[in-house]
């Protein structure tokens, strides 16, 4: 399993479209497995800056949506 930060697009009934950075997890074959809230923390200021830089780099990857994680029930 691997993971990275990704921007995800969500739809809110009242507010409309919005974006969040999430931690996204992948299966060994590279397929999407799941996501959770991203934590911005580090054991030092330098580590915290490293996490923020990783988020900034990963934010340039394609935007994901929750439905990208839904599996085909026939699998």
Backbone as CSV, one residue per row, in Angstrom:
resi,resn,N_x,N_y,N_z,CA_x,CA_y,CA_z,C_x,C_y,C_z
1,UNK,0.847,-1.179,0.000,0.000,0.000,0.000,0.892,1.242,0.000
2,UNK,0.461,2.246,-0.723,1.150,3.529,-0.739,0.113,4.636,-0.569
3,UNK,0.596,5.842,-0.376,-0.318,6.972,-0.224,0.373,8.251,-0.687
4,UNK,-0.440,9.270,-0.919,0.048,10.618,-1.154,-1.089,11.589,-0.857
5,UNK,-0.781,12.856,-0.965,-1.813,13.878,-0.808,-2.426,14.144,-2.172
6,UNK,-3.746,14.338,-2.190,-4.427,14.673,-3.437,-5.521,15.686,-3.151
7,UNK,-5.781,16.524,-4.128,-6.922,17.423,-4.050,-8.151,16.625,-4.454
8,UNK,-9.213,16.772,-3.657,-10.476,16.115,-3.985,-11.567,17.173,-4.097
9,UNK,-12.450,16.948,-5.038,-13.591,17.837,-5.276,-14.834,17.209,-4.671
10,UNK,-15.564,18.003,-3.918,-16.802,17.550,-3.296,-17.938,18.480,-3.686
11,UNK,-19.159,17.971,-3.578,-20.349,18.776,-3.835,-21.152,18.881,-2.551
12,UNK,-21.483,20.105,-2.167,-22.316,20.360,-1.005,-23.674,20.847,-1.503
13,UNK,-24.728,20.304,-0.965,-26.081,20.662,-1.425,-26.325,22.157,-1.312
14,UNK,-25.873,22.773,-0.220,-26.125,24.195,0.000,-25.067,25.103,-0.621
15,UNK,-23.813,24.717,-0.513,-22.713,25.598,-0.916,-22.169,25.322,-2.319
16,UNK,-22.451,24.167,-2.878,-21.932,23.821,-4.194,-20.582,23.123,-4.103
17,UNK,-19.798,23.280,-5.132,-18.519,22.593,-5.252,-17.474,23.201,-4.312
18,UNK,-16.644,22.313,-3.682,-15.505,22.781,-2.894,-14.399,21.748,-2.975
19,UNK,-13.200,22.124,-2.570,-12.018,21.267,-2.691,-11.332,21.111,-1.341
20,UNK,-10.750,19.935,-1.112,-9.980,19.659,0.097,-8.764,18.822,-0.279
21,UNK,-7.702,18.962,0.493,-6.558,18.060,0.359,-6.804,16.882,1.285
22,UNK,-6.668,15.683,0.756,-6.880,14.449,1.511,-5.644,13.555,1.399
23,UNK,-5.483,12.651,2.339,-4.518,11.569,2.193,-5.221,10.477,1.404
24,UNK,-4.641,10.073,0.284,-5.248,9.059,-0.578,-4.372,7.815,-0.542
25,UNK,-5.012,6.677,-0.376,-4.320,5.391,-0.265,-4.589,4.552,-1.505
26,UNK,-3.567,3.789,-1.900,-3.616,2.996,-3.125,-3.336,1.531,-2.805
27,UNK,-3.977,0.643,-3.559,-3.674,-0.779,-3.497,-2.319,-1.039,-4.134
28,UNK,-1.812,-2.231,-3.955,-0.505,-2.583,-4.530,-0.474,-2.452,-6.045
29,UNK,-1.623,-2.630,-6.683,-1.675,-2.514,-8.144,-1.825,-1.060,-8.606
30,UNK,-1.832,-0.114,-7.657,-1.940,1.303,-7.993,-3.364,1.831,-8.042
31,UNK,-4.350,0.960,-7.881,-5.740,1.406,-7.905,-6.082,2.131,-6.600
32,UNK,-7.069,3.001,-6.688,-7.490,3.767,-5.523,-8.121,2.860,-4.473
33,UNK,-7.735,3.051,-3.216,-8.285,2.240,-2.140,-9.187,3.061,-1.226
34,UNK,-8.753,4.264,-0.822,-9.547,5.068,0.088,-8.868,6.391,0.369
35,UNK,-9.533,7.205,1.207,-8.972,8.500,1.566,-9.435,8.890,2.958
36,UNK,-8.709,9.825,3.557,-9.070,10.357,4.870,-8.573,11.792,4.968
37,UNK,-8.954,12.456,6.051,-8.500,13.827,6.263,-6.986,13.864,6.344
38,UNK,-6.409,14.906,5.797,-4.962,15.090,5.826,-4.572,15.803,7.114
39,UNK,-3.525,15.316,7.735,-3.003,15.941,8.943,-1.750,16.721,8.596
40,UNK,-1.699,17.954,9.032,-0.523,18.786,8.801,0.225,18.864,10.123
41,UNK,1.264,18.040,10.248,2.043,18.018,11.484,3.443,17.517,11.192
42,UNK,4.329,17.723,12.141,5.700,17.254,12.025,6.370,17.283,13.382
43,UNK,7.438,16.519,13.519,8.176,16.473,14.769,9.049,17.696,14.977
44,UNK,9.159,18.522,13.950,9.933,19.759,14.018,9.342,20.724,13.004
45,UNK,9.763,21.963,13.100,9.304,22.955,12.128,9.726,22.555,10.721
46,UNK,10.931,22.014,10.590,11.425,21.576,9.286,10.555,20.459,8.712
47,UNK,10.173,19.496,9.537,9.301,18.410,9.068,7.935,18.952,8.670
48,UNK,7.419,19.911,9.428,6.132,20.518,9.089,6.202,21.210,7.729
49,UNK,7.267,21.924,7.473,7.457,22.583,6.181,7.571,21.539,5.069
50,UNK,8.242,20.422,5.337,8.343,19.339,4.351,6.959,18.802,3.987
51,UNK,6.094,18.618,4.988,4.729,18.137,4.733,3.969,19.146,3.882
52,UNK,4.074,20.410,4.209,3.394,21.443,3.421,3.903,21.475,1.980
53,UNK,5.203,21.305,1.798,5.759,21.268,0.445,5.276,20.041,-0.321
54,UNK,5.157,18.899,0.369,4.647,17.692,-0.284,3.198,17.916,-0.717
55,UNK,2.402,18.545,0.141,1.016,18.854,-0.218,0.961,19.771,-1.441
56,UNK,1.831,20.763,-1.460,1.851,21.703,-2.586,2.210,20.991,-3.882
57,UNK,3.200,20.116,-3.837,3.599,19.347,-5.020,2.459,18.439,-5.480
58,UNK,1.871,17.709,-4.534,0.803,16.761,-4.877,-0.466,17.464,-5.345
59,UNK,-0.650,18.727,-4.983,-1.850,19.471,-5.391,-1.909,19.686,-6.904
60,UNK,-0.792,19.473,-7.604,-0.762,19.659,-9.059,-1.172,18.387,-9.813
61,UNK,-1.429,17.308,-9.084,-1.909,16.070,-9.724,-3.391,16.221,-10.025
62,UNK,-3.937,15.313,-10.816,-5.348,15.415,-11.189,-6.245,15.373,-9.948
63,UNK,-7.347,16.095,-10.040,-8.312,16.181,-8.945,-9.149,14.905,-8.930
64,UNK,-9.361,14.372,-7.731,-10.181,13.174,-7.554,-11.532,13.549,-6.973
65,UNK,-12.503,12.658,-7.142,-13.843,12.811,-6.567,-14.178,11.548,-5.790
66,UNK,-15.072,11.628,-4.815,-15.420,10.435,-4.039,-15.854,9.248,-4.892
67,UNK,-16.553,9.513,-5.979,-17.019,8.400,-6.818,-15.875,7.666,-7.516
68,UNK,-14.695,8.269,-7.565,-13.537,7.581,-8.130,-13.139,6.366,-7.293
69,UNK,-13.612,6.307,-6.061,-13.251,5.230,-5.152,-14.291,4.115,-5.100
70,UNK,-15.407,4.300,-5.751,-16.462,3.285,-5.729,-16.069,2.119,-6.624
71,UNK,-16.200,0.943,-6.080,-15.844,-0.263,-6.840,-17.067,-0.807,-7.572
72,UNK,-16.811,-1.468,-8.663,-17.858,-2.161,-9.416,-18.304,-3.349,-8.592
73,UNK,-19.619,-3.449,-8.317,-20.132,-4.539,-7.490,-19.964,-5.904,-8.139
74,UNK,-19.654,-5.939,-9.423,-19.458,-7.231,-10.090,-18.048,-7.784,-9.851
75,UNK,-17.142,-6.988,-9.243,-15.779,-7.456,-8.964,-15.759,-8.462,-7.829
